[in-house]
Structures are given as structure tokens and as C-alpha cells.
Amino acid sequence: RRRHTSEQIITVLREAEAGLANGKTVRMVIRELGISEQTY
């Protein structure tokens, strides 16, 4: 299994927050980021 660094995780979470702030749904954001809902 590949592990992500703390910096990579923070970057993805910031991108997700930005998407949600722009009116996207969680489902749309996680699909764009390539992560699962469980991961998010």
C-alpha cells in the first residue's frame, strides 16, 4: 500500500475545501480528486 505524506494529505484537503466553498458537492469533489468517500 502506498502511503501519502502529511503535506500531500493537507493539499488534497485544501483542494476539497476550496471545491466545497465553490458550491460543489462532496461527491463531485472526491470524484475530481480521485479519492473515495470513506477516505475523505
N, CA and C atoms as an extended XYZ file, in Angstrom:
120
Properties=species:S:1:pos:R:3:atomname:S:1:resname:S:1:resid:I:1 pbc="F F F"
N         0.820       -1.197        0.000 N   ARG     1
C         0.000        0.000        0.000 CA  ARG     1
C         0.852        1.243        0.000 C   ARG     1
N         0.439        2.196       -0.777 N   ARG     2
C         1.174        3.447       -0.850 CA  ARG     2
C         0.663        4.405        0.212 C   ARG     2
N         1.566        4.981        0.946 N   ARG     3
C         1.199        5.963        1.970 CA  ARG     3
C         1.482        7.358        1.447 C   ARG     3
N         0.653        8.285        1.834 N   HIS     4
C         0.838        9.672        1.430 CA  HIS     4
C         1.483       10.447        2.565 C   HIS     4
N         2.260       11.453        2.198 N   THR     5
C         2.885       12.292        3.215 CA  THR     5
C         1.842       13.239        3.794 C   THR     5
N         2.151       13.809        4.933 N   SER     6
C         1.243       14.776        5.559 CA  SER     6
C         0.976       15.945        4.626 C   SER     6
N         2.013       16.383        3.923 N   GLU     7
C         1.855       17.515        3.004 CA  GLU     7
C         0.885       17.185        1.876 C   GLU     7
N         0.960       15.963        1.355 N   GLN     8
C         0.053       15.562        0.279 CA  GLN     8
C        -1.387       15.523        0.776 C   GLN     8
N        -1.587       15.016        1.970 N   ILE     9
C        -2.933       14.931        2.533 CA  ILE     9
C        -3.501       16.324        2.752 C   ILE     9
N        -2.698       17.226        3.300 N   ILE    10
C        -3.152       18.603        3.541 CA  ILE    10
C        -3.520       19.282        2.232 C   ILE    10
N        -2.719       19.062        1.197 N   THR    11
C        -3.008       19.657       -0.111 CA  THR    11
C        -4.354       19.182       -0.642 C   THR    11
N        -4.618       17.891       -0.541 N   VAL    12
C        -5.884       17.336       -1.028 CA  VAL    12
C        -7.054       17.892       -0.222 C   VAL    12
N        -6.897       17.980        1.102 N   LEU    13
C        -7.977       18.513        1.933 CA  LEU    13
C        -8.252       19.979        1.610 C   LEU    13
N        -7.209       20.748        1.346 N   ARG    14
C        -7.407       22.162        0.972 CA  ARG    14
C        -8.127       22.276       -0.366 C   ARG    14
N        -7.759       21.411       -1.310 N   GLU    15
C        -8.449       21.407       -2.605 CA  GLU    15
C        -9.918       21.043       -2.421 C   GLU    15
N       -10.186       20.090       -1.545 N   ALA    16
C       -11.568       19.688       -1.277 CA  ALA    16
C       -12.344       20.837       -0.648 C   ALA    16
N       -11.750       21.521        0.318 N   GLU    17
C       -12.411       22.662        0.954 CA  GLU    17
C       -12.720       23.745       -0.066 C   GLU    17
N       -11.782       23.999       -0.968 N   ALA    18
C       -11.992       25.016       -1.994 CA  ALA    18
C       -13.151       24.625       -2.903 C   ALA    18
N       -13.214       23.373       -3.288 N   GLY    19
C       -14.309       22.904       -4.139 CA  GLY    19
C       -15.650       23.031       -3.449 C   GLY    19
N       -15.701       22.661       -2.177 N   LEU    20
C       -16.953       22.765       -1.421 CA  LEU    20
C       -17.361       24.226       -1.253 C   LEU    20
N       -16.392       25.105       -1.048 N   ALA    21
C       -16.683       26.531       -0.894 CA  ALA    21
C       -17.231       27.121       -2.189 C   ALA    21
N       -16.872       26.514       -3.315 N   ASN    22
C       -17.354       26.994       -4.612 CA  ASN    22
C       -18.676       26.365       -5.014 C   ASN    22
N       -19.304       25.651       -4.084 N   GLY    23
C       -20.634       25.126       -4.347 CA  GLY    23
C       -20.693       23.706       -4.873 C   GLY    23
N       -19.560       23.032       -4.951 N   LYS    24
C       -19.576       21.651       -5.420 CA  LYS    24
C       -20.011       20.736       -4.284 C   LYS    24
N       -20.566       19.594       -4.646 N   THR    25
C       -20.963       18.616       -3.635 CA  THR    25
C       -19.748       17.776       -3.246 C   THR    25
N       -19.852       17.096       -2.110 N   VAL    26
C       -18.768       16.212       -1.677 CA  VAL    26
C       -18.504       15.156       -2.745 C   VAL    26
N       -19.556       14.600       -3.300 N   ARG    27
C       -19.403       13.565       -4.330 CA  ARG    27
C       -18.626       14.093       -5.538 C   ARG    27
N       -18.918       15.319       -5.966 N   MET    28
C       -18.202       15.911       -7.099 CA  MET    28
C       -16.731       16.126       -6.762 C   MET    28
N       -16.481       16.642       -5.561 N   VAL    29
C       -15.111       16.953       -5.150 CA  VAL    29
C       -14.261       15.689       -5.065 C   VAL    29
N       -14.780       14.653       -4.408 N   ILE    30
C       -13.965       13.447       -4.251 CA  ILE    30
C       -13.735       12.746       -5.583 C   ILE    30
N       -14.690       12.848       -6.486 N   ARG    31
C       -14.509       12.251       -7.811 CA  ARG    31
C       -13.384       12.972       -8.552 C   ARG    31
N       -13.366       14.306       -8.473 N   GLU    32
C       -12.319       15.080       -9.138 CA  GLU    32
C       -10.942       14.796       -8.539 C   GLU    32
N       -10.898       14.599       -7.219 N   LEU    33
C        -9.621       14.364       -6.546 CA  LEU    33
C        -9.172       12.912       -6.623 C   LEU    33
N       -10.071       12.031       -7.036 N   GLY    34
C        -9.713       10.627       -7.177 CA  GLY    34
C        -9.602        9.883       -5.862 C   GLY    34
N       -10.406       10.298       -4.878 N   ILE    35
C       -10.408        9.608       -3.587 CA  ILE    35
C       -11.814        9.105       -3.293 C   ILE    35
N       -11.913        8.159       -2.370 N   SER    36
C       -13.223        7.608       -2.027 CA  SER    36
C       -13.875        8.436       -0.931 C   SER    36
N       -15.170        8.260       -0.791 N   GLU    37
C       -15.894        8.975        0.258 CA  GLU    37
C       -15.402        8.538        1.638 C   GLU    37
N       -15.056        7.271        1.789 N   GLN    38
C       -14.533        6.774        3.061 CA  GLN    38
C       -13.193        7.426        3.389 C   GLN    38
N       -12.375        7.628        2.368 N   THR    39
C       -11.075        8.265        2.580 CA  THR    39
C       -11.253        9.708        3.003 C   THR    39
N       -12.213       10.394        2.356 N   TYR    40
C       -12.443       11.799        2.677 CA  TYR    40
C       -13.006       11.918        4.069 C   TYR    40
